[in-house]
Amino acid sequence: MKWDEAFINRKATPPLCKEIFARAEKPLISPNPNHAWESRQTFNAAAIELKGKIHLIYRAVGGDWVSRFGYANSEDGLHISERSPKPVYEHFTGEVSYYSYASGGSFGGAEDPRITRVGNEDRLYMTYTAVDNGLRVALTSIKIKDFLNKRWKWAKPFIISPAGEVHKNWVIFPEKINGKYAILHSISPRISIDYVDSLDEPFLIHSYYNGKSNKGWESRVRGAGAPPIKTSKGWLLLYHAIRRNDPDQYKMGAMLLDLNDPSKEICRSKGPVLEPKTPYETSGFKPGIVYTSGAVLRGKELLVYYGASDNYVCLARANIDDLMKELISINSVEGNVNVSEEM
């Protein structure tokens, strides 16, 4: 199937003027009953492009209800070229700690990876939710050479969020800001970013999150999605939110952050840019969920890899210029941003 024929468009939801994202007709990755570790769920993939391929680290849950990470890659971004038969990452292997309630279908392990390459460094950094005396954020890394050669020599992880608090959805910026590594750890009630000198030494970030917004479709903001993507207009941040009276529906929004001070929000979408509509998004383990933790900008094409219904890894694509114009024009009409400069 050709690239253009493999995508479907659906009617936009107001206040968007047009549908920006087109979905792949079917999931890219589904549970594999022949692999016990990923027999129940495969979802929420980190994504990064290296050496002409898009590499995915996805969350998988098997019969033991432990969450692990699998690996797959794609040459064209749409079709899976290779998929590992074994997990490539487990949190504190041999020392799995079980949490008191299921998080996305699992009771322990590593959840929801995000991968970032900072500048031209020869190392990839991965944040994820660790079931470690609660739900906390962990950080590990791997040399790019080892990653490409599938030598899964991950650095020993360390926890970067406080004990006794639930934290998820932390992302690392792909560039240093004012000479420091930037970690976005909350978008509600404000954009909260901490800056550190090194990502290789243990540190702890105290984050405040209340999950509330003013009104409308994002009356409960959940957190950041994929690591921020740099554009000429600002850092593009995809995020998750739900409506207070529709708590089972995770939808995706978009916002622009200032390039030099990303704690400053330039504008954001007034409605979801992607929401559950297709059968694979509205059925499955947890119906009504679209949740991204990985996106790649390939030329003008934004490829967003997202988990659908906590069951599948799926793909939606958009032209980055169309998305920027739509995002800024809606805010411009409401007087929130000046768009005198051409895209």
WOWOTA-V802259 format. One record per residue. N is the residue number from 1. SS is DSSP state (H for helix, E for strand, C for the rest). OMEGA is omega in whole degrees, 0 to 359 (none if undefined). NEAR is the number of other C-alpha atoms within 10 Angstrom. Layout:
n = [N,N]
ss = [SS,SS]
omega = [OMEGA,OMEGA]
near = [NEAR,NEAR]
This chain:
n = [1,2,3,4,5,6,7,8,9,10,11,12,13,14,15,16,17,18,19,20,21,22,23,24,25,26,27,28,29,30,31,32,33,34,35,36,37,38,39,40,41,42,43,44,45,46,47,48,49,50,51,52,53,54,55,56,57,58,59,60,61,62,63,64,65,66,67,68,69,70,71,72,73,74,75,76,77,78,79,80,81,82,83,84,85,86,87,88,89,90,91,92,93,94,95,96,97,98,99,100,101,102,103,104,105,106,107,108,109,110,111,112,113,114,115,116,117,118,119,120,121,122,123,124,125,126,127,128,129,130,131,132,133,134,135,136,137,138,139,140,141,142,143,144,145,146,147,148,149,150,151,152,153,154,155,156,157,158,159,160,161,162,163,164,165,166,167,168,169,170,171,172,173,174,175,176,177,178,179,180,181,182,183,184,185,186,187,188,189,190,191,192,193,194,195,196,197,198,199,200,201,202,203,204,205,206,207,208,209,210,211,212,213,214,215,216,217,218,219,220,221,222,223,224,225,226,227,228,229,230,231,232,233,234,235,236,237,238,239,240,241,242,243,244,245,246,247,248,249,250,251,252,253,254,255,256,257,258,259,260,261,262,263,264,265,266,267,268,269,270,271,272,273,274,275,276,277,278,279,280,281,282,283,284,285,286,287,288,289,290,291,292,293,294,295,296,297,298,299,300,301,302,303,304,305,306,307,308,309,310,311,312,313,314,315,316,317,318,319,320,321,322,323,324,325,326,327,328,329,330,331,332,333,334,335,336,337,338,339,340,341,342,343]
ss = [C,C,C,H,H,H,E,E,C,C,C,C,C,C,C,C,C,C,C,C,C,E,E,E,C,C,C,C,E,C,C,C,C,C,C,H,H,H,C,C,E,E,E,E,E,E,E,E,E,E,C,C,E,E,E,E,E,E,E,E,E,C,C,C,C,E,E,E,E,E,E,E,E,E,C,C,C,C,C,C,C,E,E,C,C,C,C,C,E,C,C,C,C,C,C,C,C,E,E,E,E,E,E,C,C,E,E,E,E,E,E,E,E,E,E,E,E,C,C,C,C,C,E,E,E,E,E,E,E,E,E,C,C,C,E,E,E,E,E,E,E,E,E,H,H,H,H,H,C,C,C,C,C,C,C,C,C,E,E,C,E,C,C,C,C,C,C,C,C,C,E,E,C,C,C,C,E,C,C,E,E,E,E,E,E,E,C,C,C,C,C,E,E,E,E,E,C,C,C,C,C,C,C,C,E,C,C,C,C,C,C,C,C,C,C,H,H,H,C,E,E,E,E,E,C,C,C,C,E,E,E,C,C,E,E,E,E,E,E,E,E,E,E,C,C,E,E,E,E,E,E,E,E,E,E,E,E,C,C,C,C,C,C,C,E,E,E,E,C,C,C,C,C,E,C,C,C,C,H,H,H,H,C,C,C,C,C,C,E,E,E,E,E,E,E,E,E,E,C,C,E,E,E,E,E,E,E,E,C,C,C,E,E,E,E,E,E,E,E,H,H,H,H,H,H,H,H,H,H,H,H,H,H,C,C,C,C,C,C,C,C,C,C]
omega = [179,184,184,181,184,182,178,175,178,183,182,176,177,12,176,181,181,177,182,183,170,183,166,186,181,179,177,182,179,178,180,183,180,178,185,185,180,185,184,187,171,189,171,185,165,182,176,179,178,176,175,178,173,183,182,168,188,179,181,179,180,185,179,178,175,181,178,179,173,182,173,174,182,178,181,180,185,183,180,180,184,180,184,178,182,176,182,177,173,181,179,183,179,181,183,178,184,178,188,176,183,176,182,176,182,179,181,174,183,185,164,182,168,182,180,165,182,182,179,180,182,184,173,178,181,169,177,176,180,173,189,187,184,176,184,181,179,180,173,180,179,177,182,179,178,180,182,179,176,169,192,181,180,174,178,184,171,184,182,175,187,173,177,179,177,179,177,168,175,184,179,177,183,174,171,177,185,175,182,173,183,180,177,186,175,174,181,10,179,174,183,183,172,182,182,181,184,175,183,179,182,175,181,179,177,187,176,181,177,173,184,174,186,187,170,190,182,181,168,180,184,181,181,177,179,173,183,179,183,174,179,183,182,175,177,179,172,183,182,176,177,175,185,182,178,193,182,183,173,180,185,174,179,176,175,178,181,184,184,178,186,172,178,178,177,179,177,179,180,176,180,176,175,180,185,180,187,178,181,175,185,172,180,186,179,185,173,183,161,190,181,171,179,177,181,174,182,187,178,186,177,180,183,178,187,174,178,178,182,186,187,168,185,183,169,182,178,171,186,179,178,180,180,180,181,181,183,183,179,179,180,179,181,176,184,184,177,182,180,180,179,180,none]
near = [6,7,11,9,9,14,17,14,13,13,10,16,14,12,12,18,13,15,18,22,24,19,20,20,16,17,20,19,21,18,20,16,13,9,14,15,25,28,18,22,30,27,35,33,35,31,28,20,18,12,8,11,15,22,28,28,27,31,28,34,30,21,14,14,20,24,31,27,28,24,21,19,21,18,15,12,23,22,16,16,14,12,14,11,14,14,19,17,20,19,25,16,8,7,10,18,17,17,17,11,11,12,14,17,19,24,20,26,26,29,31,30,28,30,29,23,21,17,11,8,10,12,17,18,22,23,28,27,26,30,27,21,14,19,24,22,28,24,25,19,21,18,17,17,12,14,17,13,8,12,13,14,13,18,13,12,18,18,20,18,23,15,16,10,13,16,24,21,25,29,28,26,22,20,19,16,14,10,10,14,19,22,21,22,25,25,24,18,14,15,16,17,21,17,16,14,11,10,16,14,8,11,13,13,16,11,16,15,18,13,17,18,19,10,10,13,19,23,18,22,26,24,21,28,27,31,30,26,18,18,15,9,16,21,22,24,18,26,26,27,25,24,18,17,11,10,12,13,20,26,25,25,23,22,20,25,22,16,18,11,13,20,16,14,17,19,21,21,21,18,20,23,23,22,22,20,13,15,13,22,23,18,17,16,18,16,19,24,28,28,32,30,30,30,29,21,18,14,8,11,14,19,24,26,29,30,28,32,27,28,29,28,27,27,26,21,21,18,17,20,14,16,20,20,14,18,23,22,20,20,19,15,11,8,9,14,15,12,14,7,6,5,11]
